[in-house]
Amino acid sequence: MKAYRLHDIGELRLEETPRPSLKAGEVMVRVKAAGICGSDIPRIYQTGTYHFPTIPGHEFAGMVEEVGEDVDPEWKGKRVGIFPLIPCYSCGPCMAGRYEMCRSYGYLGSRQDGGFAEYVAVPAKNLIALPEEVSYEEAAMLEPMAVAVHAIRRAAAGRADQIVIWGLGTIGLLVLMFLIESGYKNLFAVGNKEFQRRTAAKLGLQEEAYCDSKAENAAQWIWERMGKAGADICFECVGRNETVVRAIDLTAPAGKVIMVGNPASDIMIPKTVYWKILRNQLTVMGTWNSSFSQDERDDWHYVLERLRDRRIKPGELISHRFAGDRLTEGLELMRDKREEYGKIMMYI
């Protein structure tokens, strides 16, 4: 098969490689669509993966072409989405069904071979069957959509809450999309790209509720719109020191700060801002990955139901589409920021 193999940091090559061999409990998925995650960029160009060579890619969907031992043969021929985290099923969180917090997990695309390939071996327990109404492209976005939903569910916002989304990369836009779909009205968003502004508007955000942080003082903008009270809930979707500090600083007494963005560096909180956590009795809450338990109440089924019913349109976030042999173009576009982009999708 053809696959993109990372041989060392910055050494990603499209090459012929043997198809994976199936273990008991696994299926062979023919990849049909794969998205590039923002985390793929440092993984490929800066930090590397857990071993070399590795096939990156954890946002993908495809069709089951072969089933291994101990797998229901009904899976063969099914169109599927894939939960990339492979739980150990024996640690404390796993025993409680909180697989996203597994203490000893595998992960497709970083700890083991992932979706930037024609074929991937996937545990059958990590599959979710796709309704006919859901495209491969949409299914390749199930993972980031479920991450956004997980953050929203953790926040448990009230209908009257004033909500700020700080950072409109893919996850921030998806948080916005699901909040709008759920009927929340008091929404405000801070972005810094024209694509983000246009996409937020397509998703239903009012023009006056969008702040371009390159053109305006975002802190002052938020204070003015919230009567100097601050946000009841702030989703920090950037992961940079300055935005983490501002998110805490601009949250109202008894409010919640939901930490969503992966940290780009060490996060240092000034003493004056730390005092606000104490004196305003803020809840600073972490959120990680998404819930997937093959239960209809988990995050992935929540997303899939809305996709099937056409209540959400994740395709609005896709800015570029590349054939499989042009993946490197998409990766370098994101790495070098040569132009504005949203979600970049690859078709194998």
C-alpha positions as CSV (number, residue, x, y, z in Angstrom):
1,M,0.0,0.0,0.0
2,K,1.0,3.7,-0.2
3,A,1.5,5.4,3.1
4,Y,3.1,8.6,4.5
5,R,5.8,7.3,6.9
6,L,7.6,9.6,9.3
7,H,11.2,8.3,9.5
8,D,12.5,11.2,11.7
9,I,11.5,14.7,12.6
10,G,10.7,16.5,9.4
11,E,11.3,13.3,7.3
12,L,7.9,12.4,6.0
13,R,7.9,10.3,2.8
14,L,5.1,8.8,0.6
15,E,6.2,5.3,-0.1
16,E,5.2,1.7,-0.7
17,T,4.9,-0.3,2.4
18,P,3.3,-3.6,3.4
19,R,-0.3,-3.6,4.5
20,P,-0.7,-4.0,8.2
21,S,-1.3,-7.6,9.4
22,L,-4.5,-8.0,11.5
23,K,-4.4,-9.1,15.1
24,A,-7.4,-10.7,16.8
25,G,-10.1,-8.1,17.4
26,E,-9.0,-5.8,14.5
27,V,-10.3,-4.9,11.1
28,M,-8.7,-3.6,8.0
29,V,-10.0,-0.1,7.1
30,R,-9.6,1.3,3.6
31,V,-9.1,5.0,4.2
32,K,-11.4,7.2,2.2
33,A,-10.8,10.6,3.8
34,A,-8.4,12.0,6.4
35,G,-8.1,15.4,8.0
36,I,-5.0,17.2,9.1
37,C,-5.1,18.1,12.8
38,G,-3.2,21.1,14.1
39,S,-1.3,18.7,16.4
40,D,0.0,16.9,13.3
41,I,2.3,19.9,12.5
42,P,4.5,19.8,15.6
43,R,4.3,16.0,15.7
44,I,5.8,15.8,12.1
45,Y,8.1,18.8,12.1
46,Q,9.1,19.5,15.7
47,T,8.7,16.8,18.3
48,G,8.3,13.5,16.4
49,T,6.2,10.5,17.4
50,Y,6.8,7.8,19.9
51,H,8.9,5.7,17.5
52,F,10.1,5.8,13.9
53,P,8.9,5.1,11.4
54,T,5.3,6.0,12.1
55,I,2.3,6.7,9.8
56,P,0.7,9.8,11.2
57,G,-3.0,10.8,11.0
58,H,-5.7,10.3,13.5
59,E,-8.7,12.0,11.9
60,F,-10.0,9.6,9.2
61,A,-12.8,7.5,8.0
62,G,-13.2,4.6,5.6
63,M,-14.6,1.2,4.7
64,V,-13.9,-2.1,6.4
65,E,-12.4,-4.5,3.8
66,E,-11.3,-7.3,6.1
67,V,-12.1,-8.6,9.6
68,G,-9.7,-10.4,11.9
69,E,-10.2,-13.1,14.4
70,D,-12.9,-12.6,17.1
71,V,-14.6,-9.8,15.0
72,D,-18.2,-9.8,14.0
73,P,-18.2,-10.5,10.2
74,E,-21.1,-8.0,9.9
75,W,-18.4,-5.3,10.0
76,K,-17.1,-6.2,6.6
77,G,-18.2,-3.7,4.0
78,K,-19.4,-1.2,6.6
79,R,-18.6,2.5,6.2
80,V,-17.0,3.6,9.5
81,G,-15.6,6.4,11.6
82,I,-12.7,5.7,13.9
83,F,-12.0,6.7,17.5
84,P,-8.2,7.0,17.5
85,L,-7.5,6.4,21.2
86,I,-7.0,2.7,22.0
87,P,-7.8,2.2,25.7
88,C,-6.0,-0.4,27.9
89,Y,-9.4,-1.3,29.5
90,S,-7.7,-2.2,32.8
91,C,-6.7,1.1,34.5
92,G,-8.9,3.1,36.9
93,P,-10.5,5.4,34.3
94,C,-11.1,2.6,31.9
95,M,-12.8,0.5,34.6
96,A,-15.1,3.5,35.1
97,G,-15.8,3.8,31.4
98,R,-13.8,7.0,31.1
99,Y,-11.6,5.8,28.3
100,E,-10.5,9.2,27.2
101,M,-8.5,9.4,30.5
102,C,-6.9,6.0,30.1
103,R,-3.5,5.8,31.9
104,S,-1.9,3.5,29.3
105,Y,-3.5,4.1,26.0
106,G,-2.4,3.6,22.4
107,Y,-3.2,6.2,19.8
108,L,-3.5,5.8,16.0
109,G,-1.2,8.3,14.2
110,S,1.2,8.9,17.0
111,R,1.8,5.8,19.2
112,Q,1.0,3.5,16.4
113,D,0.3,3.7,12.6
114,G,-2.6,6.0,11.6
115,G,-4.7,7.2,8.8
116,F,-2.3,8.9,6.3
117,A,-2.2,5.6,4.4
118,E,-4.4,3.5,2.1
119,Y,-5.1,0.9,4.9
120,V,-5.1,0.9,8.7
121,A,-5.5,-1.9,11.2
122,V,-8.1,-0.7,13.7
123,P,-9.6,-2.4,16.8
124,A,-13.2,-3.2,16.1
125,K,-14.1,-1.7,19.4
126,N,-13.0,1.7,18.0
127,L,-15.4,1.7,15.1
128,I,-18.6,3.6,14.7
129,A,-20.9,2.7,11.8
130,L,-21.9,5.5,9.5
131,P,-25.4,6.2,8.4
132,E,-25.9,6.6,4.6
133,E,-26.5,10.3,5.2
134,V,-23.0,10.9,6.5
135,S,-20.2,11.3,4.0
136,Y,-16.6,10.1,4.5
137,E,-15.5,13.7,4.6
138,E,-17.9,14.5,7.5
139,A,-16.9,11.3,9.2
140,A,-13.2,12.2,9.1
141,M,-14.2,15.2,11.2
142,L,-16.0,13.1,13.9
143,E,-12.9,13.2,16.1
144,P,-12.5,17.0,16.4
145,M,-16.3,17.5,16.5
146,A,-16.5,15.0,19.5
147,V,-13.6,17.0,21.2
148,A,-15.7,20.2,20.9
149,V,-18.8,18.5,22.2
150,H,-16.9,17.0,25.1
151,A,-15.7,20.5,26.1
152,I,-19.3,21.9,25.9
153,R,-20.7,19.1,28.0
154,R,-18.0,19.6,30.6
155,A,-19.0,23.3,30.7
156,A,-22.6,22.6,31.4
157,A,-23.6,26.1,30.4
158,G,-26.9,27.7,31.4
159,R,-29.2,29.2,28.7
160,A,-28.7,32.7,30.0
161,D,-24.9,32.5,30.4
162,Q,-22.7,34.8,28.4
163,I,-20.2,32.7,26.6
164,V,-16.9,33.7,25.0
165,I,-15.0,31.4,22.6
166,W,-11.4,32.6,22.6
167,G,-9.7,31.3,19.4
168,L,-11.5,30.1,16.3
169,G,-9.2,27.4,14.9
170,T,-11.0,24.2,14.0
171,I,-12.0,23.3,17.6
172,G,-13.1,26.8,18.5
173,L,-15.3,27.0,15.3
174,L,-16.7,23.5,16.2
175,V,-17.5,24.7,19.7
176,L,-19.3,27.6,18.2
177,M,-21.2,25.4,15.7
178,F,-22.5,23.0,18.4
179,L,-23.4,25.9,20.8
180,I,-25.5,27.5,18.0
181,E,-27.1,24.2,17.1
182,S,-28.0,23.7,20.8
183,G,-29.8,27.0,20.8
184,Y,-27.4,29.2,22.9
185,K,-27.8,32.9,22.1
186,N,-25.4,34.9,24.2
187,L,-22.3,33.9,22.2
188,F,-19.2,36.0,21.5
189,A,-16.1,34.9,19.7
190,V,-12.5,36.2,19.3
191,G,-10.6,35.3,16.1
192,N,-7.8,36.8,14.1
193,K,-8.4,35.6,10.5
194,E,-10.8,36.6,7.7
195,F,-11.6,32.9,7.1
196,Q,-12.6,32.6,10.8
197,R,-14.9,35.6,10.6
198,R,-16.6,34.4,7.4
199,T,-17.0,30.9,8.7
200,A,-18.4,32.1,12.1
201,A,-20.9,34.1,10.1
202,K,-21.9,31.1,8.0
203,L,-22.4,29.1,11.2
204,G,-24.8,31.7,12.5
205,L,-22.8,34.1,14.7
206,Q,-24.0,37.6,14.5
207,E,-21.5,40.1,13.0
208,E,-21.5,42.2,16.1
209,A,-20.6,39.2,18.2
210,Y,-17.3,38.6,16.5
211,C,-14.0,40.3,17.5
212,D,-11.0,40.5,15.3
213,S,-8.2,40.6,17.8
214,K,-5.8,41.9,15.2
215,A,-7.9,45.0,14.7
216,E,-9.4,45.5,18.2
217,N,-8.4,45.2,21.8
218,A,-10.2,42.0,22.5
219,A,-10.2,42.5,26.3
220,Q,-11.8,45.9,26.0
221,W,-14.2,44.6,23.4
222,I,-15.4,41.9,25.8
223,W,-15.8,44.2,28.8
224,E,-17.9,46.6,26.7
225,R,-20.3,43.9,25.6
226,M,-20.7,42.3,29.0
227,G,-21.3,45.3,31.1
228,K,-17.9,45.0,32.7
229,A,-19.1,41.8,34.4
230,G,-17.1,39.4,32.3
231,A,-18.1,36.1,30.7
232,D,-20.0,33.4,32.6
233,I,-18.1,30.8,30.6
234,C,-15.0,31.2,28.5
235,F,-13.7,28.5,26.2
236,E,-9.9,29.0,25.8
237,C,-9.2,27.3,22.4
238,V,-5.7,28.7,21.7
239,G,-3.3,27.3,24.3
240,R,-1.0,30.3,24.5
241,N,0.0,32.1,27.7
242,E,-1.5,35.4,26.8
243,T,-4.9,34.0,25.9
244,V,-5.0,31.7,28.9
245,V,-4.3,34.7,31.2
246,R,-6.9,36.8,29.4
247,A,-9.6,34.1,29.6
248,I,-9.2,33.9,33.4
249,D,-9.0,37.7,33.7
250,L,-12.2,38.2,31.7
251,T,-14.4,35.6,33.4
252,A,-17.1,36.8,35.7
253,P,-17.3,35.9,39.4
254,A,-18.4,32.3,39.9
255,G,-17.7,31.7,36.2
256,K,-16.0,28.9,34.4
257,V,-12.9,28.8,32.2
258,I,-12.8,25.7,30.0
259,M,-9.2,24.9,28.9
260,V,-9.4,23.4,25.5
261,G,-6.3,24.5,23.5
262,N,-3.2,22.4,23.6
263,P,-0.4,24.4,25.2
264,A,2.1,25.9,22.8
265,S,4.6,26.5,25.6
266,D,4.7,26.8,29.4
267,I,1.7,28.6,30.8
268,M,2.6,31.2,33.5
269,I,-0.2,33.0,35.4
270,P,0.6,36.4,37.0
271,K,-0.2,36.7,40.7
272,T,-2.9,39.3,40.0
273,V,-4.7,36.9,37.7
274,Y,-4.3,34.0,40.1
275,W,-5.9,36.1,42.8
276,K,-9.0,36.4,40.5
277,I,-9.3,32.6,40.4
278,L,-9.5,32.7,44.2
279,R,-11.5,35.8,44.9
280,N,-13.9,35.3,42.0
281,Q,-14.2,31.6,42.9
282,L,-13.7,30.6,39.3
283,T,-13.8,27.0,38.1
284,V,-10.9,26.4,35.8
285,M,-11.7,23.1,34.1
286,G,-9.6,20.9,31.8
287,T,-11.1,19.0,29.0
288,W,-9.3,16.2,27.0
289,N,-10.3,14.2,24.0
290,S,-13.9,12.8,23.9
291,S,-16.1,10.1,25.3
292,F,-16.5,6.9,23.2
293,S,-18.0,3.9,24.8
294,Q,-20.3,2.5,22.1
295,D,-23.1,4.0,24.1
296,E,-25.6,6.3,22.4
297,R,-25.0,8.8,25.1
298,D,-21.3,9.3,24.4
299,D,-19.9,12.3,22.5
300,W,-19.4,10.5,19.2
301,H,-23.0,9.3,19.0
302,Y,-24.2,12.8,19.9
303,V,-22.3,14.2,16.9
304,L,-23.4,11.4,14.6
305,E,-27.0,11.9,15.4
306,R,-26.7,15.6,14.4
307,L,-24.8,14.8,11.3
308,R,-27.4,12.2,10.2
309,D,-30.3,14.7,10.8
310,R,-28.3,17.5,8.9
311,R,-28.4,19.7,12.0
312,I,-24.8,20.6,11.6
313,K,-22.6,21.4,8.6
314,P,-18.9,20.7,9.4
315,G,-18.1,21.1,5.7
316,E,-18.3,24.9,6.2
317,L,-14.9,24.6,8.0
318,I,-13.1,22.9,5.1
319,S,-10.9,25.3,3.3
320,H,-8.7,23.0,1.2
321,R,-9.0,19.5,-0.3
322,F,-6.0,17.6,-1.6
323,A,-5.6,14.2,-3.3
324,G,-3.6,11.7,-1.3
325,D,-0.3,12.3,-3.1
326,R,-0.5,16.0,-2.2
327,L,-0.7,15.7,1.6
328,T,2.7,17.4,2.1
329,E,1.3,20.6,0.4
330,G,-1.4,20.7,3.1
331,L,1.0,20.1,5.9
332,E,3.4,22.8,4.7
333,L,0.6,25.3,4.2
334,M,-0.3,24.9,7.8
335,R,3.3,24.8,9.1
336,D,4.3,28.0,7.1
337,K,0.9,29.7,7.3
338,R,1.3,30.8,3.7
339,E,-2.4,31.5,3.5
340,E,-5.5,31.3,5.6
341,Y,-6.9,27.9,6.1
342,G,-9.5,26.0,8.1
343,K,-9.8,22.2,8.0
344,I,-7.6,20.6,5.3
345,M,-8.9,17.3,4.0
346,M,-7.1,14.6,2.1
347,Y,-8.7,11.9,-0.1
348,I,-6.8,8.7,-0.7
